[in-house]
Amino acid sequence: MSSIPVTPLSTATHAMGERPLRADAQRNREAILAAAEAEFQAYGADACIDGIAERAGVGVGTVYRNYATKDELMRAIMKAHVEPMLAAARASLEDADAGAAFLTFLHQIASESCSFKALADTLAGAGLDIDSAKQEMVGELMGLVREMFARGQAAGTLRRDVTAEDVSALMQGLSHTVNVCEDDRQVARCVDLICDALRTPQAARPA
């Protein structure tokens, strides 16, 4: 199964429109995000800035200069994990075979959904308002998904009787599918079934 390319946390931050950082500041921010994620996984709501700073090898003041609150820090962690999905979606929009690119993207999303759900659950347990954070960050992704699907429909590869809302519901269902599957091969088969349902009759899956 193909997977979404991993984007370094620092690169992901820059891709979201922030001003480029000096090399040392960039390393600090990357270390803080990685340390914070580990701290939240280990301690949940009891994670503290002192522990994050110690893991990152920086001073507490450095953490606060980059992220003024724990909520801001948790949102930055989520953004760093969403950005590679956005990058994959944007790349799919450049693919000449619009329908195949969309269906490949569904496999990519499935391969990442389990780890992303685990991260979201961890951050929710640490106090993040996960619903508002996901609505804010996943909104752009769903906009790209709608655009990808419309391109596939226009190309005659994807069914015209399926709506963007249908696709959104199917994608939400993918995360539940991943959780109950025994292994990656079963996940791939289940995603293939969804892809088969979205193809037009003349765009049969390659043998």
C-alpha positions in Angstrom: 0.0 0.0 0.0 1.4 3.4 -0.8 1.9 5.9 2.0 1.9 9.6 2.4 5.5 11.0 2.3 6.7 12.0 5.7 7.3 15.8 6.0 9.7 16.9 8.6 8.0 18.9 11.3 10.0 22.0 10.5 9.2 21.8 6.8 5.6 21.3 7.5 5.5 24.4 9.7 7.0 26.5 6.9 4.6 25.0 4.3 1.7 26.4 6.3 2.9 29.9 5.6 5.0 30.8 8.6 8.1 32.9 8.1 11.3 30.8 7.6 13.2 30.4 10.9 16.9 30.6 11.5 18.5 27.1 11.4 18.9 27.0 15.2 15.4 28.2 15.9 14.1 25.7 13.3 15.9 22.9 15.1 14.5 24.0 18.4 10.9 24.1 17.1 11.2 20.7 15.6 12.7 19.3 18.8 9.9 20.9 20.9 7.2 19.4 18.8 8.7 15.9 18.9 9.3 16.2 22.6 5.8 17.5 23.3 4.2 14.7 21.3 6.1 12.1 23.3 5.3 13.9 26.6 1.6 14.0 25.8 1.6 10.4 24.8 3.3 9.5 28.1 1.4 11.7 30.5 -1.7 13.0 28.8 -3.3 15.9 30.7 -0.4 15.7 33.3 2.2 16.6 30.7 4.1 19.7 31.7 6.2 22.3 29.9 9.2 21.5 32.1 9.1 17.9 31.0 8.8 19.0 27.3 11.7 21.3 27.6 13.9 18.6 29.2 13.0 16.1 26.5 13.8 18.7 23.8 17.0 19.8 25.3 15.9 23.5 25.5 15.0 25.9 28.2 11.4 26.4 29.4 11.6 30.0 28.1 12.4 28.7 24.6 9.2 26.5 24.6 7.1 29.5 25.7 8.6 31.7 23.1 7.5 29.3 20.4 4.2 28.2 21.9 2.7 30.4 24.5 0.2 27.8 25.8 -0.2 24.0 25.9 -3.2 24.3 23.6 -1.2 26.2 21.0 1.5 23.5 21.3 -1.0 20.7 20.8 -2.5 22.4 17.7 0.9 22.8 16.3 1.5 19.0 16.7 -1.7 18.3 14.9 -0.9 20.7 12.1 2.5 19.1 11.6 0.7 15.7 11.0 -2.0 17.1 8.8 0.4 19.0 6.5 1.8 15.8 4.8 -1.8 14.8 3.9 -2.4 18.3 2.4 0.9 18.0 0.4 -0.2 14.6 -0.9 -3.6 16.0 -1.9 -2.1 18.9 -3.7 0.3 16.6 -5.5 -2.7 14.5 -6.6 -4.3 17.5 -8.2 -1.3 17.8 -10.5 -1.6 14.2 -11.7 -2.9 13.8 -15.3 -4.9 10.7 -14.4 -7.3 12.4 -12.0 -9.4 9.4 -11.1 -6.5 7.1 -10.4 -4.8 9.9 -8.4 -7.9 10.3 -6.2 -8.2 6.5 -5.6 -4.5 6.3 -4.7 -5.0 9.1 -2.3 -7.8 7.1 -0.5 -5.3 4.4 0.1 -2.8 6.9 1.5 -5.4 8.4 3.8 -6.3 4.9 5.1 -2.6 4.1 5.8 -2.3 7.2 7.9 -5.7 7.3 9.6 -4.9 4.9 12.4 -1.8 6.8 13.7 -3.6 10.1 13.2 -6.6 8.9 15.2 -4.2 7.7 18.0 -2.6 11.2 18.0 -6.0 12.9 18.1 -7.1 10.7 21.0 -3.9 11.5 22.9 -4.3 15.2 22.4 -8.0 15.1 23.4 -7.0 13.3 26.6 -4.5 16.0 27.2 -7.2 18.7 27.0 -7.3 19.8 23.4 -10.8 20.7 22.0 -10.3 18.1 19.3 -13.6 18.8 17.5 -12.8 22.4 16.9 -9.1 21.6 16.1 -10.1 19.0 13.5 -12.7 21.2 11.9 -10.2 24.0 11.5 -7.4 21.8 10.2 -9.3 19.1 8.2 -11.4 21.7 6.4 -8.7 22.5 3.9 -8.0 18.8 3.3 -11.7 18.1 2.6 -11.8 21.0 0.2 -8.9 19.4 -1.8 -10.6 16.1 -1.7 -13.7 17.6 -3.2 -11.6 19.2 -5.9 -9.8 15.9 -6.6 -13.1 14.0 -6.8 -14.6 16.6 -9.2 -11.6 16.2 -11.5 -12.1 12.4 -11.5 -15.8 12.8 -12.3 -15.0 15.3 -15.1 -12.5 12.8 -16.6 -15.2 10.1 -16.6 -13.3 7.9 -14.2 -15.5 8.4 -11.1 -19.2 8.1 -10.9 -21.2 11.2 -11.3 -24.1 10.1 -9.1 -21.8 10.2 -6.0 -21.6 13.5 -4.1 -18.8 15.1 -2.2 -20.8 14.5 0.9 -20.9 10.8 0.1 -17.1 10.8 -0.3 -16.7 12.6 3.0 -18.8 10.0 4.8 -16.8 7.2 3.2 -13.5 8.8 4.3 -14.8 9.1 7.9 -15.7 5.4 7.7 -12.2 4.5 6.6 -10.8 5.4 10.1 -13.2 2.9 11.7 -12.4 0.3 9.0 -8.7 0.6 9.8 -9.3 0.1 13.5 -11.1 -3.3 13.0 -8.9 -4.7 10.3 -6.4 -7.4 11.2 -3.5 -6.2 9.1 -2.6 -3.8 6.3 -3.6 -6.3 3.6 -7.1 -6.3 4.9 -7.2 -2.5 5.0 -6.0 -2.4 1.4 -8.8 -4.9 0.3 -11.4 -2.8 2.1 -10.2 0.4 0.5 -10.2 -1.4 -2.9 -13.9 -2.2 -2.4 -14.6 1.5 -1.8 -12.6 2.4 -4.9 -14.5 -0.2 -7.0 -17.8 1.4 -5.9 -16.6 4.8 -6.9 -15.3 3.9 -10.4 -17.5 4.2 -13.5 -18.1 0.9 -15.3 -15.7 1.8 -18.1 -12.9 2.5 -15.6 -12.5 -0.9 -14.2 -9.7 -1.6 -11.7 -6.5 -2.7 -13.5 -5.9 -6.5 -13.2 
